[in-house]
Structures are given as C-alpha cells and as structure tokens.
Amino acid sequence: MMIFIYSILLIPFLQSSFGCNSGWTSYRGRCYFISHDQQSWVAAEGICLNLGGHLAEINDERENNFLQHSLVDIVNKQAWVGGTDVGVEGDWFWALSKTDIYPPNYVNWQPGEPNSWSGHDENCMDLRPHALGWNDETCSVALNYICETL
C-alpha cells in the first residue's frame, strides 16, 4: 500500500522532470513554446529567458518543418526565432550559440531573403507558417515568438 501511495506522489514529479512544462511541446529532446501574444524580437528573447529558454535556433530541415507545422496548428502567424544580423549587416547568426547562418550550417531563407526590404533595417529573423523559408524583419515589429529549451 505504501509503495502505491509513493508511486502516485512521484508520478507528477517524474513527468515534469523528464517532459516539457505545460504549454510547451517536446521534439527531439527539446521543448518549444509558441506564444499567443506578440512582442518585439528583444522583448520576446527576454520573455523566453524568463521562461528558462531562448528564441529558437533552427538547426535542420526536420526541426524547421516541425516548427512551421506547429505554427500553423497553434497561431497560424509568423513568429520570431533566434536569428539576427545585429552588429554587422548581412552576417546572420543564431543569437544564443553565435553559430553562423551560412552553409555548411542549415540555411532556409525564402527566395530573395534576407533583403532589408525597401531599405528598412531588418535585422531579426521570423519563421512564417506557409512560406518557403525564413524572412528578415524589423526587430521592433510585434510578432508571436518561439521559445526553445534544451
């Protein structure tokens, strides 16, 4: 009887220790959170840090497809991810890891992107649910965002 009681008390602890928090989705050993609110890129990164993560870094096609499909299912809007070229225009990198976003690393820009459209200072990256790739956007624009934890 005591073992049964301890088992019941331990199950919620084990689930929260080895899974993702409520509202987060697990994929390949990581947890992802897609916001329903909209923030600037900097504010979104701050919120992700407060939640114990950071803006998502997309490392391969499978992860990109998973996040794109998740966007469609959850908010069906574009969302911030962790890519930026702040510092040196055109030198894109993932903000947390400082990994370059150039081959041989995974790259998935939409055709014609990044482009700093009409001379706008587009230094932050968003992922769009129905697009063929990533987009550069002005960092102050309020968008949904995707947080990631390891």
C-alpha positions as CSV (number, residue, x, y, z in Angstrom):
1,M,0.0,0.0,0.0
2,M,2.8,2.4,0.9
3,I,4.6,1.7,-2.4
4,F,1.3,2.6,-4.3
5,I,1.0,5.9,-2.4
6,Y,4.6,6.8,-3.1
7,S,4.2,5.9,-6.7
8,I,1.2,8.2,-7.1
9,L,3.1,11.0,-5.4
10,L,6.1,10.5,-7.6
11,I,4.4,10.3,-11.0
12,P,3.7,14.1,-11.4
13,F,7.3,14.9,-10.3
14,L,8.8,12.4,-12.8
15,Q,6.6,13.7,-15.6
16,S,7.6,17.3,-15.0
17,S,11.3,16.4,-14.6
18,F,11.6,14.5,-17.9
19,G,9.0,16.2,-20.1
20,C,8.1,19.7,-21.0
21,N,6.2,22.2,-18.9
22,S,2.6,22.8,-19.6
23,G,2.0,24.7,-22.8
24,W,5.4,23.5,-24.2
25,T,5.8,20.8,-26.9
26,S,8.5,18.2,-26.9
27,Y,10.5,17.5,-30.1
28,R,13.8,15.5,-30.4
29,G,14.9,16.1,-26.8
30,R,14.0,19.8,-26.7
31,C,10.9,21.8,-25.6
32,Y,9.3,24.5,-27.6
33,F,6.7,27.2,-26.7
34,I,4.8,29.2,-29.3
35,S,3.4,32.4,-27.9
36,H,-0.1,33.7,-28.4
37,D,1.0,37.2,-27.6
38,Q,3.1,39.5,-29.8
39,Q,6.3,41.2,-28.8
40,S,9.4,42.8,-30.4
41,W,12.3,40.5,-31.0
42,V,14.2,41.8,-28.0
43,A,11.2,41.6,-25.7
44,A,10.4,38.1,-27.0
45,E,14.0,36.9,-26.2
46,G,13.6,38.4,-22.7
47,I,10.4,36.5,-22.1
48,C,12.0,33.3,-23.4
49,L,14.9,33.8,-21.0
50,N,12.4,34.3,-18.1
51,L,10.8,31.0,-19.1
52,G,14.1,29.2,-18.9
53,G,14.8,29.2,-22.7
54,H,15.7,31.4,-25.6
55,L,14.4,32.2,-29.0
56,A,14.5,29.0,-31.1
57,E,17.5,28.1,-33.2
58,I,16.6,26.0,-36.3
59,N,19.4,23.5,-37.0
60,D,18.0,21.3,-39.7
61,E,15.1,20.8,-42.1
62,R,13.2,18.4,-39.8
63,E,13.2,21.0,-36.9
64,N,12.2,23.7,-39.4
65,N,9.3,21.7,-40.7
66,F,8.2,20.8,-37.1
67,L,8.2,24.4,-36.1
68,Q,6.4,25.5,-39.3
69,H,3.7,22.9,-38.8
70,S,3.4,23.8,-35.1
71,L,2.9,27.5,-36.1
72,V,0.1,26.5,-38.4
73,D,-1.6,24.4,-35.7
74,I,-1.2,26.9,-32.9
75,V,-1.4,30.5,-34.2
76,N,-1.1,30.4,-38.0
77,K,1.0,33.6,-37.9
78,Q,4.7,34.4,-38.4
79,A,6.9,34.2,-35.3
80,W,10.3,35.4,-34.1
81,V,13.1,32.9,-34.0
82,G,16.7,33.5,-32.7
83,G,18.4,34.6,-35.9
84,T,19.9,38.1,-36.2
85,D,22.5,40.2,-38.1
86,V,22.7,42.9,-35.4
87,G,26.2,44.2,-35.3
88,V,27.3,43.6,-38.9
89,E,24.7,43.9,-41.7
90,G,24.3,40.7,-43.6
91,D,26.3,38.5,-41.2
92,W,23.5,36.3,-39.9
93,F,23.9,34.2,-36.8
94,W,21.9,32.5,-34.0
95,A,21.9,34.9,-31.1
96,L,22.4,32.3,-28.3
97,S,25.0,29.9,-29.8
98,K,26.6,32.6,-32.1
99,T,26.6,29.9,-34.8
100,D,26.7,31.4,-38.3
101,I,23.7,31.0,-40.5
102,Y,25.6,30.1,-43.7
103,P,26.4,26.8,-45.4
104,P,27.6,24.3,-44.4
105,N,25.2,25.1,-41.5
106,Y,21.5,24.7,-42.2
107,V,20.0,27.7,-44.1
108,N,16.4,28.1,-45.2
109,W,15.8,31.7,-46.4
110,Q,12.7,32.4,-48.5
111,P,13.7,33.2,-52.1
112,G,15.0,36.8,-52.2
113,E,15.7,36.9,-48.4
114,P,17.3,38.4,-46.4
115,N,16.6,41.6,-48.2
116,S,16.1,44.6,-45.8
117,W,13.0,45.4,-47.9
118,S,12.7,49.0,-49.1
119,G,15.8,50.0,-47.1
120,H,14.3,49.1,-43.8
121,D,16.7,47.9,-41.1
122,E,15.6,44.2,-40.9
123,N,18.0,42.6,-38.5
124,C,15.8,39.9,-36.9
125,M,14.5,36.6,-38.3
126,D,11.0,35.3,-38.4
127,L,9.5,32.0,-39.4
128,R,6.3,32.0,-41.4
129,P,3.8,29.2,-41.3
130,H,3.1,28.9,-45.0
131,A,6.3,30.3,-46.6
132,L,9.1,28.5,-48.3
133,G,11.7,29.7,-45.8
134,W,12.8,32.4,-43.3
135,N,12.3,36.1,-43.5
136,D,14.2,39.1,-42.2
137,E,12.1,41.6,-40.4
138,T,12.5,44.9,-38.4
139,C,13.2,43.9,-34.8
140,S,10.7,46.4,-33.3
141,V,7.7,44.8,-35.1
142,A,5.5,42.9,-32.7
143,L,5.2,39.2,-33.7
144,N,4.4,35.9,-32.0
145,Y,7.6,34.1,-30.9
146,I,9.0,30.6,-30.5
147,C,11.0,29.8,-27.3
148,E,13.2,26.7,-27.0
149,T,14.8,24.9,-24.1
150,L,17.5,22.2,-24.2
